[in-house]
Amino acid sequence: MFSHIRIVLVNTSHPGNIGAVARAMKNMCLQSLYLVDPKVFPSSEATARASGADDILAQARVCETLEDALLGCSMIFGASARLRTIPWPQLSPRECAALVVEESAKAPVALVIGREHSGLTNEELERCNYLVHIPSNPEFSSLNIGAAVQVLAYEILLASLTQQPAPVTLPSELATADELELLYTHMQQALTDIEFLDPANPRQLMRRLRRLFNRAHLDKIELNILRGILTAAQRVVSQQTKVKVQPSKIGEIGTTKGASDEHDMDFGSRS
């Protein structure tokens, strides 16, 4: 179970914080550390702050993008020290831990921790199923990422000791993060093709659709059904476009040598 739980650090500035996270992870039996575009790694400062959790650092995976770090994950939790104005499903650390323990028995899951000073961007948050908010002093709410991981990792260990993993009852495996991204890309193109989405003025449509489908926890069969529907809609639009173009082509072929230019133009306008 613990091998299916990833701690993902995004664009960490200070290598000492990476070491502190590794120490917190080993304290609570977590093993899988993913680093997305860290400023400095490996680092002697990270090793010193790890205080013996060198094995966590040695096996840490460095990724160029968050998408790479989330490959294969069926559920993603984004950690934030502050509440967001963007509406997104939010959990307490204890609620998050219960879901992590349950879902990691079936497939890999990820806890994503943002940058020290700015946290996660809205675009990164959109990849998450849930936002995890750690309550703290409202007058001094900034948490070091090592401390944040310690809180979340402790709750996960506690949940694992008190909660039996639920049996797998889903008819199919959950869709992974990378499969969902392909769905969203396909959906955006299909909605543009049927003129439901205006690329020049998309507003919040794709963000709301992401929130809807992230909340639904699609399995692989459901995802394939949705992509099949999108493909069918695109095919119909493509066929309708060909039908609209066809009369003008017929007019060009059927125009006799003696037809006037004016007649040709009238015929073309009626089509």
ChimeraX attribute file (.defattr): number of C-alpha atoms within 10 A of each C-alpha:
attribute: neighborCount
match mode: 1-to-1
recipient: residues
	/A:1	16
	/A:2	19
	/A:3	14
	/A:4	20
	/A:5	24
	/A:6	22
	/A:7	25
	/A:8	25
	/A:9	26
	/A:10	25
	/A:11	21
	/A:12	23
	/A:13	16
	/A:14	17
	/A:15	20
	/A:16	21
	/A:17	21
	/A:18	28
	/A:19	27
	/A:20	24
	/A:21	28
	/A:22	31
	/A:23	25
	/A:24	24
	/A:25	24
	/A:26	19
	/A:27	14
	/A:28	19
	/A:29	14
	/A:30	23
	/A:31	21
	/A:32	21
	/A:33	24
	/A:34	25
	/A:35	25
	/A:36	21
	/A:37	17
	/A:38	20
	/A:39	13
	/A:40	15
	/A:41	19
	/A:42	16
	/A:43	14
	/A:44	12
	/A:45	17
	/A:46	24
	/A:47	24
	/A:48	15
	/A:49	19
	/A:50	24
	/A:51	13
	/A:52	14
	/A:53	22
	/A:54	18
	/A:55	13
	/A:56	21
	/A:57	25
	/A:58	11
	/A:59	12
	/A:60	18
	/A:61	14
	/A:62	18
	/A:63	17
	/A:64	13
	/A:65	13
	/A:66	19
	/A:67	15
	/A:68	14
	/A:69	25
	/A:70	25
	/A:71	15
	/A:72	18
	/A:73	21
	/A:74	25
	/A:75	25
	/A:76	23
	/A:77	24
	/A:78	24
	/A:79	28
	/A:80	24
	/A:81	20
	/A:82	16
	/A:83	14
	/A:84	12
	/A:85	6
	/A:86	10
	/A:87	11
	/A:88	18
	/A:89	13
	/A:90	18
	/A:91	18
	/A:92	14
	/A:93	22
	/A:94	18
	/A:95	14
	/A:96	22
	/A:97	22
	/A:98	20
	/A:99	18
	/A:100	27
	/A:101	26
	/A:102	19
	/A:103	22
	/A:104	21
	/A:105	19
	/A:106	19
	/A:107	19
	/A:108	22
	/A:109	28
	/A:110	26
	/A:111	26
	/A:112	30
	/A:113	25
	/A:114	22
	/A:115	17
	/A:116	18
	/A:117	11
	/A:118	9
	/A:119	21
	/A:120	19
	/A:121	10
	/A:122	11
	/A:123	9
	/A:124	15
	/A:125	21
	/A:126	20
	/A:127	24
	/A:128	25
	/A:129	24
	/A:130	22
	/A:131	25
	/A:132	27
	/A:133	19
	/A:134	19
	/A:135	13
	/A:136	12
	/A:137	7
	/A:138	8
	/A:139	6
	/A:140	7
	/A:141	12
	/A:142	15
	/A:143	16
	/A:144	15
	/A:145	23
	/A:146	19
	/A:147	14
	/A:148	20
	/A:149	25
	/A:150	21
	/A:151	16
	/A:152	23
	/A:153	25
	/A:154	20
	/A:155	21
	/A:156	25
	/A:157	18
	/A:158	16
	/A:159	21
	/A:160	18
	/A:161	10
	/A:162	9
	/A:163	11
	/A:164	12
	/A:165	18
	/A:166	11
	/A:167	10
	/A:168	12
	/A:169	8
	/A:170	9
	/A:171	9
	/A:172	12
	/A:173	15
	/A:174	22
	/A:175	21
	/A:176	23
	/A:177	24
	/A:178	18
	/A:179	17
	/A:180	21
	/A:181	14
	/A:182	13
	/A:183	19
	/A:184	18
	/A:185	11
	/A:186	16
	/A:187	20
	/A:188	20
	/A:189	16
	/A:190	22
	/A:191	17
	/A:192	15
	/A:193	16
	/A:194	15
	/A:195	11
	/A:196	12
	/A:197	18
	/A:198	14
	/A:199	12
	/A:200	6
	/A:201	8
	/A:202	13
	/A:203	11
	/A:204	8
	/A:205	14
	/A:206	17
	/A:207	17
	/A:208	14
	/A:209	14
	/A:210	19
	/A:211	19
	/A:212	13
	/A:213	15
	/A:214	20
	/A:215	14
	/A:216	10
	/A:217	17
	/A:218	19
	/A:219	17
	/A:220	16
	/A:221	14
	/A:222	14
	/A:223	20
	/A:224	15
	/A:225	11
	/A:226	15
	/A:227	18
	/A:228	12
	/A:229	14
	/A:230	19
	/A:231	14
	/A:232	13
	/A:233	15
	/A:234	18
	/A:235	14
	/A:236	12
	/A:237	15
	/A:238	13
	/A:239	10
	/A:240	12
	/A:241	11
	/A:242	11
	/A:243	11
	/A:244	11
	/A:245	11
	/A:246	12
	/A:247	15
	/A:248	17
	/A:249	12
	/A:250	11
	/A:251	15
	/A:252	12
	/A:253	9
	/A:254	10
	/A:255	14
	/A:256	10
	/A:257	6
	/A:258	6
	/A:259	10
	/A:260	10
	/A:261	9
	/A:262	9
	/A:263	11
	/A:264	15
	/A:265	11
	/A:266	10
	/A:267	14
	/A:268	15
	/A:269	9
	/A:270	8
	/A:271	12
